[in-house]
Amino acid sequence: MVGKNCVLPIWHNISKDEVTQHSPSLVGRLALNTSTHSKQEIIDQLKKMPIEIKSSST
């Protein structure tokens, strides 16, 4: 994913209704919820994400 940002929200101790109330733009997006996904499942999903490391020094 060169040139694109990727965010994977992780909901912890928050319900879909609470997210809808406070951040409606996040409701239709992919998110992992700690009440329905194990720590290992979340780690596995994070490992699958393409990551581009950029150096801040030029």
C-alpha positions in Angstrom: 0.0 0.0 0.0 2.4 2.6 -1.1 1.2 6.2 -0.6 -1.9 5.1 1.4 -2.7 5.1 5.1 -4.2 2.1 6.7 -6.0 2.2 10.1 -7.4 -0.8 11.9 -9.6 0.4 14.7 -9.6 -1.8 17.8 -12.6 -1.3 20.0 -12.0 -2.0 23.7 -14.7 -1.8 26.3 -16.9 0.1 23.8 -20.1 -0.9 22.0 -21.2 -0.3 18.4 -23.9 2.0 19.8 -21.2 4.1 21.7 -19.1 4.3 18.6 -22.1 5.4 16.5 -22.9 8.1 19.0 -19.3 9.5 19.2 -17.7 8.7 15.9 -20.4 7.8 13.3 -17.8 7.8 10.5 -16.1 4.7 12.0 -19.3 2.6 12.2 -19.1 1.0 8.7 -15.3 0.4 8.8 -13.5 -2.7 9.6 -12.7 -2.9 13.3 -11.7 -5.6 15.7 -13.5 -5.8 19.0 -11.7 -7.1 22.1 -15.0 -8.6 23.3 -15.3 -10.8 20.2 -11.7 -11.3 19.1 -8.9 -12.9 21.1 -5.6 -11.1 21.6 -4.0 -13.5 19.2 -6.6 -12.9 16.5 -6.0 -9.2 16.8 -2.2 -9.7 16.6 -2.6 -12.0 13.6 -4.7 -9.3 11.8 -2.1 -6.6 12.6 0.6 -8.8 11.2 -1.3 -9.1 7.9 -1.4 -5.4 7.4 1.1 -4.0 4.9 3.5 -1.6 6.7 5.8 0.9 5.0 8.4 2.3 7.3 9.6 5.8 6.2 12.7 7.4 7.5 12.2 10.9 8.9 15.8 11.8 8.1 16.9 12.9 4.6 
